[in-house]
Amino acid sequence: MRSARITLRGPNASMIRESLLPEASKEIPRARVRLEGDDDALEIIIEADDTGALRAAMNAYLRWAAISESIGEEVG
């Protein structure tokens, strides 16, 4: 079992967490994802069966978080 914990801090953390929640509730092949944190921090906890699945899940969640923050900056 492989795992990673990614922490994002900043004023947009709760907005990013809310935007990622629908994805976290979906099943990902060979990986499980939990989102935790508070208003100023988001923790993305990923557990995967193998390194390839961990890398794929990390890339997806980091990309989605960056897109969410970018959209938040444009709207806000």
HTML snippet that shows the backbone in 3Dmol.js (N, CA, C, O; Angstrom):
<script src="https://3Dmol.org/build/3Dmol-min.js"></script>
<div id="view" style="width:600px;height:400px;position:relative"></div>
<script>
const pdb = `
ATOM      1  N   MET A   1       0.847  -1.180   0.000  1.00  0.00           N
ATOM      2  CA  MET A   1       0.000   0.000   0.000  1.00  0.00           C
ATOM      3  C   MET A   1       0.892   1.242   0.000  1.00  0.00           C
ATOM      4  O   MET A   1       1.834   1.342   0.786  1.00  0.00           O
ATOM      5  N   ARG A   2       0.589   2.165  -0.871  1.00  0.00           N
ATOM      6  CA  ARG A   2       1.307   3.439  -0.960  1.00  0.00           C
ATOM      7  C   ARG A   2       0.372   4.541  -0.479  1.00  0.00           C
ATOM      8  O   ARG A   2      -0.847   4.412  -0.594  1.00  0.00           O
ATOM      9  N   SER A   3       0.932   5.625   0.060  1.00  0.00           N
ATOM     10  CA  SER A   3       0.081   6.728   0.512  1.00  0.00           C
ATOM     11  C   SER A   3       0.801   8.064   0.367  1.00  0.00           C
ATOM     12  O   SER A   3       2.029   8.139   0.329  1.00  0.00           O
ATOM     13  N   ALA A   4      -0.006   9.106   0.288  1.00  0.00           N
ATOM     14  CA  ALA A   4       0.521  10.468   0.213  1.00  0.00           C
ATOM     15  C   ALA A   4      -0.450  11.387   0.934  1.00  0.00           C
ATOM     16  O   ALA A   4      -1.662  11.168   0.923  1.00  0.00           O
ATOM     17  N   ARG A   5       0.097  12.412   1.556  1.00  0.00           N
ATOM     18  CA  ARG A   5      -0.702  13.444   2.210  1.00  0.00           C
ATOM     19  C   ARG A   5      -0.222  14.786   1.660  1.00  0.00           C
ATOM     20  O   ARG A   5       0.928  15.180   1.856  1.00  0.00           O
ATOM     21  N   ILE A   6      -1.122  15.472   0.973  1.00  0.00           N
ATOM     22  CA  ILE A   6      -0.814  16.762   0.356  1.00  0.00           C
ATOM     23  C   ILE A   6      -1.553  17.830   1.141  1.00  0.00           C
ATOM     24  O   ILE A   6      -2.766  17.733   1.325  1.00  0.00           O
ATOM     25  N   THR A   7      -0.838  18.852   1.610  1.00  0.00           N
ATOM     26  CA  THR A   7      -1.461  19.935   2.363  1.00  0.00           C
ATOM     27  C   THR A   7      -1.378  21.221   1.559  1.00  0.00           C
ATOM     28  O   THR A   7      -0.297  21.644   1.149  1.00  0.00           O
ATOM     29  N   LEU A   8      -2.528  21.834   1.339  1.00  0.00           N
ATOM     30  CA  LEU A   8      -2.611  23.129   0.669  1.00  0.00           C
ATOM     31  C   LEU A   8      -3.110  24.133   1.691  1.00  0.00           C
ATOM     32  O   LEU A   8      -4.129  23.902   2.343  1.00  0.00           O
ATOM     33  N   ARG A   9      -2.403  25.246   1.838  1.00  0.00           N
ATOM     34  CA  ARG A   9      -2.788  26.277   2.807  1.00  0.00           C
ATOM     35  C   ARG A   9      -3.069  27.582   2.081  1.00  0.00           C
ATOM     36  O   ARG A   9      -2.434  27.898   1.075  1.00  0.00           O
ATOM     37  N   GLY A  10      -4.029  28.335   2.606  1.00  0.00           N
ATOM     38  CA  GLY A  10      -4.323  29.639   2.037  1.00  0.00           C
ATOM     39  C   GLY A  10      -5.797  29.974   2.139  1.00  0.00           C
ATOM     40  O   GLY A  10      -6.605  29.141   2.549  1.00  0.00           O
ATOM     41  N   PRO A  11      -6.145  31.192   1.765  1.00  0.00           N
ATOM     42  CA  PRO A  11      -7.523  31.651   1.922  1.00  0.00           C
ATOM     43  C   PRO A  11      -8.529  30.916   1.029  1.00  0.00           C
ATOM     44  O   PRO A  11      -9.733  30.980   1.279  1.00  0.00           O
ATOM     45  N   ASN A  12      -8.051  30.219  -0.008  1.00  0.00           N
ATOM     46  CA  ASN A  12      -8.961  29.493  -0.906  1.00  0.00           C
ATOM     47  C   ASN A  12      -9.101  28.019  -0.554  1.00  0.00           C
ATOM     48  O   ASN A  12      -9.750  27.275  -1.291  1.00  0.00           O
ATOM     49  N   ALA A  13      -8.516  27.580   0.543  1.00  0.00           N
ATOM     50  CA  ALA A  13      -8.503  26.154   0.881  1.00  0.00           C
ATOM     51  C   ALA A  13      -9.908  25.575   1.008  1.00  0.00           C
ATOM     52  O   ALA A  13     -10.171  24.491   0.488  1.00  0.00           O
ATOM     53  N   SER A  14     -10.809  26.268   1.682  1.00  0.00           N
ATOM     54  CA  SER A  14     -12.159  25.713   1.853  1.00  0.00           C
ATOM     55  C   SER A  14     -12.905  25.671   0.525  1.00  0.00           C
ATOM     56  O   SER A  14     -13.655  24.726   0.277  1.00  0.00           O
ATOM     57  N   MET A  15     -12.720  26.662  -0.330  1.00  0.00           N
ATOM     58  CA  MET A  15     -13.361  26.676  -1.640  1.00  0.00           C
ATOM     59  C   MET A  15     -12.842  25.519  -2.498  1.00  0.00           C
ATOM     60  O   MET A  15     -13.618  24.861  -3.191  1.00  0.00           O
ATOM     61  N   ILE A  16     -11.546  25.274  -2.453  1.00  0.00           N
ATOM     62  CA  ILE A  16     -10.967  24.171  -3.210  1.00  0.00           C
ATOM     63  C   ILE A  16     -11.503  22.848  -2.673  1.00  0.00           C
ATOM     64  O   ILE A  16     -11.856  21.960  -3.449  1.00  0.00           O
ATOM     65  N   ARG A  17     -11.566  22.712  -1.343  1.00  0.00           N
ATOM     66  CA  ARG A  17     -12.092  21.481  -0.747  1.00  0.00           C
ATOM     67  C   ARG A  17     -13.516  21.223  -1.222  1.00  0.00           C
ATOM     68  O   ARG A  17     -13.848  20.100  -1.603  1.00  0.00           O
ATOM     69  N   GLU A  18     -14.357  22.251  -1.203  1.00  0.00           N
ATOM     70  CA  GLU A  18     -15.747  22.095  -1.650  1.00  0.00           C
ATOM     71  C   GLU A  18     -15.824  21.679  -3.109  1.00  0.00           C
ATOM     72  O   GLU A  18     -16.683  20.880  -3.482  1.00  0.00           O
ATOM     73  N   SER A  19     -14.938  22.211  -3.933  1.00  0.00           N
ATOM     74  CA  SER A  19     -14.967  21.863  -5.352  1.00  0.00           C
ATOM     75  C   SER A  19     -14.455  20.446  -5.612  1.00  0.00           C
ATOM     76  O   SER A  19     -14.826  19.830  -6.611  1.00  0.00           O
ATOM     77  N   LEU A  20     -13.609  19.925  -4.726  1.00  0.00           N
ATOM     78  CA  LEU A  20     -13.076  18.572  -4.904  1.00  0.00           C
ATOM     79  C   LEU A  20     -13.942  17.487  -4.270  1.00  0.00           C
ATOM     80  O   LEU A  20     -13.774  16.308  -4.582  1.00  0.00           O
ATOM     81  N   LEU A  21     -14.858  17.862  -3.390  1.00  0.00           N
ATOM     82  CA  LEU A  21     -15.681  16.869  -2.690  1.00  0.00           C
ATOM     83  C   LEU A  21     -16.419  15.916  -3.633  1.00  0.00           C
ATOM     84  O   LEU A  21     -16.431  14.713  -3.373  1.00  0.00           O
ATOM     85  N   PRO A  22     -17.036  16.401  -4.720  1.00  0.00           N
ATOM     86  CA  PRO A  22     -17.712  15.443  -5.611  1.00  0.00           C
ATOM     87  C   PRO A  22     -16.752  14.402  -6.193  1.00  0.00           C
ATOM     88  O   PRO A  22     -17.132  13.244  -6.367  1.00  0.00           O
ATOM     89  N   GLU A  23     -15.533  14.795  -6.490  1.00  0.00           N
ATOM     90  CA  GLU A  23     -14.556  13.848  -7.027  1.00  0.00           C
ATOM     91  C   GLU A  23     -14.121  12.850  -5.960  1.00  0.00           C
ATOM     92  O   GLU A  23     -13.917  11.673  -6.260  1.00  0.00           O
ATOM     93  N   ALA A  24     -13.978  13.306  -4.727  1.00  0.00           N
ATOM     94  CA  ALA A  24     -13.527  12.427  -3.645  1.00  0.00           C
ATOM     95  C   ALA A  24     -14.563  11.345  -3.336  1.00  0.00           C
ATOM     96  O   ALA A  24     -14.211  10.282  -2.825  1.00  0.00           O
ATOM     97  N   SER A  25     -15.825  11.606  -3.641  1.00  0.00           N
ATOM     98  CA  SER A  25     -16.863  10.611  -3.367  1.00  0.00           C
ATOM     99  C   SER A  25     -16.936   9.543  -4.459  1.00  0.00           C
ATOM    100  O   SER A  25     -17.602   8.523  -4.284  1.00  0.00           O
ATOM    101  N   LYS A  26     -16.252   9.773  -5.591  1.00  0.00           N
ATOM    102  CA  LYS A  26     -16.245   8.790  -6.671  1.00  0.00           C
ATOM    103  C   LYS A  26     -15.160   7.747  -6.427  1.00  0.00           C
ATOM    104  O   LYS A  26     -14.136   8.019  -5.799  1.00  0.00           O
ATOM    105  N   GLU A  27     -15.409   6.568  -6.931  1.00  0.00           N
ATOM    106  CA  GLU A  27     -14.425   5.497  -6.794  1.00  0.00           C
ATOM    107  C   GLU A  27     -13.359   5.635  -7.879  1.00  0.00           C
ATOM    108  O   GLU A  27     -13.672   5.799  -9.058  1.00  0.00           O
ATOM    109  N   ILE A  28     -12.115   5.568  -7.466  1.00  0.00           N
ATOM    110  CA  ILE A  28     -10.984   5.616  -8.389  1.00  0.00           C
ATOM    111  C   ILE A  28     -10.363   4.217  -8.401  1.00  0.00           C
ATOM    112  O   ILE A  28     -10.167   3.624  -7.340  1.00  0.00           O
ATOM    113  N   PRO A  29     -10.053   3.685  -9.578  1.00  0.00           N
ATOM    114  CA  PRO A  29      -9.435   2.358  -9.610  1.00  0.00           C
ATOM    115  C   PRO A  29      -8.145   2.313  -8.797  1.00  0.00           C
ATOM    116  O   PRO A  29      -7.240   3.121  -9.007  1.00  0.00           O
ATOM    117  N   ARG A  30      -8.071   1.381  -7.885  1.00  0.00           N
ATOM    118  CA  ARG A  30      -6.870   1.092  -7.091  1.00  0.00           C
ATOM    119  C   ARG A  30      -6.446   2.216  -6.148  1.00  0.00           C
ATOM    120  O   ARG A  30      -5.315   2.205  -5.663  1.00  0.00           O
ATOM    121  N   ALA A  31      -7.332   3.196  -5.873  1.00  0.00           N
ATOM    122  CA  ALA A  31      -6.960   4.291  -4.961  1.00  0.00           C
ATOM    123  C   ALA A  31      -8.177   4.761  -4.168  1.00  0.00           C
ATOM    124  O   ALA A  31      -9.316   4.640  -4.620  1.00  0.00           O
ATOM    125  N   ARG A  32      -7.912   5.298  -2.978  1.00  0.00           N
ATOM    126  CA  ARG A  32      -8.939   5.880  -2.119  1.00  0.00           C
ATOM    127  C   ARG A  32      -8.469   7.266  -1.695  1.00  0.00           C
ATOM    128  O   ARG A  32      -7.292   7.470  -1.400  1.00  0.00           O
ATOM    129  N   VAL A  33      -9.408   8.222  -1.669  1.00  0.00           N
ATOM    130  CA  VAL A  33      -9.051   9.611  -1.375  1.00  0.00           C
ATOM    131  C   VAL A  33      -9.961  10.143  -0.279  1.00  0.00           C
ATOM    132  O   VAL A  33     -11.172   9.919  -0.290  1.00  0.00           O
ATOM    133  N   ARG A  34      -9.350  10.859   0.676  1.00  0.00           N
ATOM    134  CA  ARG A  34     -10.098  11.578   1.724  1.00  0.00           C
ATOM    135  C   ARG A  34      -9.659  13.031   1.698  1.00  0.00           C
ATOM    136  O   ARG A  34      -8.496  13.342   1.443  1.00  0.00           O
ATOM    137  N   LEU A  35     -10.613  13.915   1.967  1.00  0.00           N
ATOM    138  CA  LEU A  35     -10.306  15.338   2.083  1.00  0.00           C
ATOM    139  C   LEU A  35     -10.574  15.760   3.512  1.00  0.00           C
ATOM    140  O   LEU A  35     -11.629  15.453   4.067  1.00  0.00           O
ATOM    141  N   GLU A  36      -9.620  16.466   4.113  1.00  0.00           N
ATOM    142  CA  GLU A  36      -9.757  16.962   5.483  1.00  0.00           C
ATOM    143  C   GLU A  36      -9.260  18.394   5.520  1.00  0.00           C
ATOM    144  O   GLU A  36      -8.700  18.887   4.541  1.00  0.00           O
ATOM    145  N   GLY A  37      -9.459  19.056   6.636  1.00  0.00           N
ATOM    146  CA  GLY A  37      -8.917  20.392   6.805  1.00  0.00           C
ATOM    147  C   GLY A  37      -9.920  21.353   7.401  1.00  0.00           C
ATOM    148  O   GLY A  37     -10.997  20.967   7.854  1.00  0.00           O
ATOM    149  N   ASP A  38      -9.531  22.631   7.389  1.00  0.00           N
ATOM    150  CA  ASP A  38     -10.385  23.683   7.924  1.00  0.00           C
ATOM    151  C   ASP A  38     -10.407  24.838   6.929  1.00  0.00           C
ATOM    152  O   ASP A  38     -10.103  24.641   5.753  1.00  0.00           O
ATOM    153  N   ASP A  39     -10.759  26.035   7.378  1.00  0.00           N
ATOM    154  CA  ASP A  39     -10.915  27.174   6.473  1.00  0.00           C
ATOM    155  C   ASP A  39      -9.621  27.552   5.750  1.00  0.00           C
ATOM    156  O   ASP A  39      -9.667  27.994   4.601  1.00  0.00           O
ATOM    157  N   ASP A  40      -8.481  27.387   6.399  1.00  0.00           N
ATOM    158  CA  ASP A  40      -7.205  27.827   5.818  1.00  0.00           C
ATOM    159  C   ASP A  40      -6.297  26.703   5.340  1.00  0.00           C
ATOM    160  O   ASP A  40      -5.185  26.960   4.878  1.00  0.00           O
ATOM    161  N   ALA A  41      -6.757  25.464   5.445  1.00  0.00           N
ATOM    162  CA  ALA A  41      -5.911  24.346   5.029  1.00  0.00           C
ATOM    163  C   ALA A  41      -6.769  23.214   4.465  1.00  0.00           C
ATOM    164  O   ALA A  41      -7.874  22.951   4.940  1.00  0.00           O
ATOM    165  N   LEU A  42      -6.242  22.568   3.466  1.00  0.00           N
ATOM    166  CA  LEU A  42      -6.874  21.402   2.860  1.00  0.00           C
ATOM    167  C   LEU A  42      -5.847  20.286   2.845  1.00  0.00           C
ATOM    168  O   LEU A  42      -4.715  20.479   2.402  1.00  0.00           O
ATOM    169  N   GLU A  43      -6.243  19.124   3.327  1.00  0.00           N
ATOM    170  CA  GLU A  43      -5.384  17.948   3.252  1.00  0.00           C
ATOM    171  C   GLU A  43      -6.039  16.942   2.327  1.00  0.00           C
ATOM    172  O   GLU A  43      -7.202  16.577   2.504  1.00  0.00           O
ATOM    173  N   ILE A  44      -5.286  16.503   1.349  1.00  0.00           N
ATOM    174  CA  ILE A  44      -5.723  15.471   0.418  1.00  0.00           C
ATOM    175  C   ILE A  44      -4.938  14.216   0.787  1.00  0.00           C
ATOM    176  O   ILE A  44      -3.721  14.162   0.612  1.00  0.00           O
ATOM    177  N   ILE A  45      -5.639  13.214   1.295  1.00  0.00           N
ATOM    178  CA  ILE A  45      -4.998  11.979   1.725  1.00  0.00           C
ATOM    179  C   ILE A  45      -5.337  10.900   0.705  1.00  0.00           C
ATOM    180  O   ILE A  45      -6.506  10.588   0.479  1.00  0.00           O
ATOM    181  N   ILE A  46      -4.301  10.335   0.093  1.00  0.00           N
ATOM    182  CA  ILE A  46      -4.487   9.338  -0.952  1.00  0.00           C
ATOM    183  C   ILE A  46      -3.813   8.047  -0.519  1.00  0.00           C
ATOM    184  O   ILE A  46      -2.652   8.050  -0.110  1.00  0.00           O
ATOM    185  N   GLU A  47      -4.547   6.943  -0.610  1.00  0.00           N
ATOM    186  CA  GLU A  47      -3.994   5.616  -0.385  1.00  0.00           C
ATOM    187  C   GLU A  47      -4.223   4.822  -1.654  1.00  0.00           C
ATOM    188  O   GLU A  47      -5.332   4.810  -2.188  1.00  0.00           O
ATOM    189  N   ALA A  48      -3.194   4.165  -2.140  1.00  0.00           N
ATOM    190  CA  ALA A  48      -3.293   3.448  -3.404  1.00  0.00           C
ATOM    191  C   ALA A  48      -2.636   2.077  -3.311  1.00  0.00           C
ATOM    192  O   ALA A  48      -1.766   1.827  -2.477  1.00  0.00           O
ATOM    193  N   ASP A  49      -3.087   1.205  -4.196  1.00  0.00           N
ATOM    194  CA  ASP A  49      -2.552  -0.155  -4.218  1.00  0.00           C
ATOM    195  C   ASP A  49      -1.126  -0.214  -4.747  1.00  0.00           C
ATOM    196  O   ASP A  49      -0.360  -1.099  -4.368  1.00  0.00           O
ATOM    197  N   ASP A  50      -0.763   0.722  -5.621  1.00  0.00           N
ATOM    198  CA  ASP A  50       0.568   0.699  -6.208  1.00  0.00           C
ATOM    199  C   ASP A  50       1.008   2.119  -6.556  1.00  0.00           C
ATOM    200  O   ASP A  50       0.217   3.060  -6.494  1.00  0.00           O
ATOM    201  N   THR A  51       2.258   2.254  -6.915  1.00  0.00           N
ATOM    202  CA  THR A  51       2.839   3.572  -7.190  1.00  0.00           C
ATOM    203  C   THR A  51       2.178   4.254  -8.388  1.00  0.00           C
ATOM    204  O   THR A  51       1.977   5.468  -8.370  1.00  0.00           O
ATOM    205  N   GLY A  52       1.841   3.497  -9.417  1.00  0.00           N
ATOM    206  CA  GLY A  52       1.192   4.085 -10.585  1.00  0.00           C
ATOM    207  C   GLY A  52      -0.164   4.687 -10.259  1.00  0.00           C
ATOM    208  O   GLY A  52      -0.491   5.776 -10.730  1.00  0.00           O
ATOM    209  N   ALA A  53      -0.953   3.987  -9.456  1.00  0.00           N
ATOM    210  CA  ALA A  53      -2.264   4.498  -9.051  1.00  0.00           C
ATOM    211  C   ALA A  53      -2.109   5.720  -8.146  1.00  0.00           C
ATOM    212  O   ALA A  53      -2.896   6.661  -8.242  1.00  0.00           O
ATOM    213  N   LEU A  54      -1.109   5.715  -7.275  1.00  0.00           N
ATOM    214  CA  LEU A  54      -0.859   6.863  -6.407  1.00  0.00           C
ATOM    215  C   LEU A  54      -0.474   8.086  -7.235  1.00  0.00           C
ATOM    216  O   LEU A  54      -0.990   9.179  -7.002  1.00  0.00           O
ATOM    217  N   ARG A  55       0.413   7.913  -8.184  1.00  0.00           N
ATOM    218  CA  ARG A  55       0.839   9.013  -9.054  1.00  0.00           C
ATOM    219  C   ARG A  55      -0.333   9.574  -9.845  1.00  0.00           C
ATOM    220  O   ARG A  55      -0.488  10.791  -9.947  1.00  0.00           O
ATOM    221  N   ALA A  56      -1.151   8.703 -10.399  1.00  0.00           N
ATOM    222  CA  ALA A  56      -2.299   9.151 -11.191  1.00  0.00           C
ATOM    223  C   ALA A  56      -3.284   9.944 -10.335  1.00  0.00           C
ATOM    224  O   ALA A  56      -3.772  10.989 -10.763  1.00  0.00           O
ATOM    225  N   ALA A  57      -3.576   9.462  -9.141  1.00  0.00           N
ATOM    226  CA  ALA A  57      -4.509  10.163  -8.257  1.00  0.00           C
ATOM    227  C   ALA A  57      -3.927  11.500  -7.800  1.00  0.00           C
ATOM    228  O   ALA A  57      -4.640  12.502  -7.756  1.00  0.00           O
ATOM    229  N   MET A  58      -2.639  11.522  -7.460  1.00  0.00           N
ATOM    230  CA  MET A  58      -2.004  12.779  -7.053  1.00  0.00           C
ATOM    231  C   MET A  58      -2.050  13.802  -8.180  1.00  0.00           C
ATOM    232  O   MET A  58      -2.400  14.960  -7.952  1.00  0.00           O
ATOM    233  N   ASN A  59      -1.700  13.387  -9.390  1.00  0.00           N
ATOM    234  CA  ASN A  59      -1.726  14.300 -10.534  1.00  0.00           C
ATOM    235  C   ASN A  59      -3.128  14.850 -10.766  1.00  0.00           C
ATOM    236  O   ASN A  59      -3.297  16.046 -11.001  1.00  0.00           O
ATOM    237  N   ALA A  60      -4.130  13.984 -10.702  1.00  0.00           N
ATOM    238  CA  ALA A  60      -5.508  14.423 -10.931  1.00  0.00           C
ATOM    239  C   ALA A  60      -5.948  15.438  -9.875  1.00  0.00           C
ATOM    240  O   ALA A  60      -6.492  16.487 -10.220  1.00  0.00           O
ATOM    241  N   TYR A  61      -5.722  15.142  -8.607  1.00  0.00           N
ATOM    242  CA  TYR A  61      -6.192  16.040  -7.546  1.00  0.00           C
ATOM    243  C   TYR A  61      -5.417  17.350  -7.535  1.00  0.00           C
ATOM    244  O   TYR A  61      -6.003  18.402  -7.279  1.00  0.00           O
ATOM    245  N   LEU A  62      -4.130  17.314  -7.803  1.00  0.00           N
ATOM    246  CA  LEU A  62      -3.369  18.567  -7.863  1.00  0.00           C
ATOM    247  C   LEU A  62      -3.815  19.422  -9.050  1.00  0.00           C
ATOM    248  O   LEU A  62      -3.890  20.645  -8.940  1.00  0.00           O
ATOM    249  N   ARG A  63      -4.108  18.788 -10.171  1.00  0.00           N
ATOM    250  CA  ARG A  63      -4.587  19.519 -11.350  1.00  0.00           C
ATOM    251  C   ARG A  63      -5.957  20.143 -11.062  1.00  0.00           C
ATOM    252  O   ARG A  63      -6.190  21.310 -11.375  1.00  0.00           O
ATOM    253  N   TRP A  64      -6.868  19.350 -10.459  1.00  0.00           N
ATOM    254  CA  TRP A  64      -8.197  19.869 -10.130  1.00  0.00           C
ATOM    255  C   TRP A  64      -8.118  21.000  -9.114  1.00  0.00           C
ATOM    256  O   TRP A  64      -8.865  21.974  -9.207  1.00  0.00           O
ATOM    257  N   ALA A  65      -7.215  20.876  -8.145  1.00  0.00           N
ATOM    258  CA  ALA A  65      -7.059  21.944  -7.147  1.00  0.00           C
ATOM    259  C   ALA A  65      -6.557  23.225  -7.816  1.00  0.00           C
ATOM    260  O   ALA A  65      -7.039  24.314  -7.502  1.00  0.00           O
ATOM    261  N   ALA A  66      -5.603  23.107  -8.724  1.00  0.00           N
ATOM    262  CA  ALA A  66      -5.079  24.286  -9.427  1.00  0.00           C
ATOM    263  C   ALA A  66      -6.161  24.935 -10.286  1.00  0.00           C
ATOM    264  O   ALA A  66      -6.261  26.161 -10.335  1.00  0.00           O
ATOM    265  N   ILE A  67      -6.964  24.128 -10.957  1.00  0.00           N
ATOM    266  CA  ILE A  67      -8.054  24.667 -11.771  1.00  0.00           C
ATOM    267  C   ILE A  67      -9.077  25.364 -10.891  1.00  0.00           C
ATOM    268  O   ILE A  67      -9.555  26.446 -11.235  1.00  0.00           O
ATOM    269  N   SER A  68      -9.421  24.757  -9.759  1.00  0.00           N
ATOM    270  CA  SER A  68     -10.388  25.364  -8.835  1.00  0.00           C
ATOM    271  C   SER A  68      -9.900  26.702  -8.320  1.00  0.00           C
ATOM    272  O   SER A  68     -10.666  27.663  -8.248  1.00  0.00           O
ATOM    273  N   GLU A  69      -8.618  26.768  -7.958  1.00  0.00           N
ATOM    274  CA  GLU A  69      -8.074  28.025  -7.461  1.00  0.00           C
ATOM    275  C   GLU A  69      -8.064  29.078  -8.559  1.00  0.00           C
ATOM    276  O   GLU A  69      -8.378  30.240  -8.300  1.00  0.00           O
ATOM    277  N   SER A  70      -7.713  28.697  -9.765  1.00  0.00           N
ATOM    278  CA  SER A  70      -7.684  29.612 -10.882  1.00  0.00           C
ATOM    279  C   SER A  70      -9.075  30.176 -11.182  1.00  0.00           C
ATOM    280  O   SER A  70      -9.224  31.374 -11.423  1.00  0.00           O
ATOM    281  N   ILE A  71     -10.073  29.325 -11.168  1.00  0.00           N
ATOM    282  CA  ILE A  71     -11.446  29.764 -11.383  1.00  0.00           C
ATOM    283  C   ILE A  71     -11.893  30.678 -10.249  1.00  0.00           C
ATOM    284  O   ILE A  71     -12.535  31.701 -10.487  1.00  0.00           O
ATOM    285  N   GLY A  72     -11.551  30.306  -9.009  1.00  0.00           N
ATOM    286  CA  GLY A  72     -11.902  31.140  -7.860  1.00  0.00           C
ATOM    287  C   GLY A  72     -11.322  32.534  -7.953  1.00  0.00           C
ATOM    288  O   GLY A  72     -11.977  33.509  -7.583  1.00  0.00           O
ATOM    289  N   GLU A  73     -10.094  32.637  -8.446  1.00  0.00           N
ATOM    290  CA  GLU A  73      -9.455  33.955  -8.595  1.00  0.00           C
ATOM    291  C   GLU A  73     -10.147  34.778  -9.682  1.00  0.00           C
ATOM    292  O   GLU A  73     -10.289  35.994  -9.548  1.00  0.00           O
ATOM    293  N   GLU A  74     -10.573  34.121 -10.748  1.00  0.00           N
ATOM    294  CA  GLU A  74     -11.258  34.832 -11.848  1.00  0.00           C
ATOM    295  C   GLU A  74     -12.634  35.317 -11.415  1.00  0.00           C
ATOM    296  O   GLU A  74     -13.038  36.430 -11.750  1.00  0.00           O
ATOM    297  N   VAL A  75     -13.359  34.475 -10.665  1.00  0.00           N
ATOM    298  CA  VAL A  75     -14.714  34.814 -10.232  1.00  0.00           C
ATOM    299  C   VAL A  75     -14.695  35.801  -9.077  1.00  0.00           C
ATOM    300  O   VAL A  75     -15.478  36.751  -9.042  1.00  0.00           O
ATOM    301  N   GLY A  76     -13.789  35.566  -8.129  1.00  0.00           N
ATOM    302  CA  GLY A  76     -13.752  36.353  -6.901  1.00  0.00           C
ATOM    303  C   GLY A  76     -13.120  37.652  -7.079  1.00  0.00           C
ATOM    304  O   GLY A  76     -13.018  38.424  -6.126  1.00  0.00           O
TER     305      GLY A  76
END
`;
const viewer = $3Dmol.createViewer("view");
viewer.addModel(pdb, "pdb");
viewer.setStyle({}, {cartoon: {color: "spectrum"}});
viewer.zoomTo();
viewer.render();
</script>
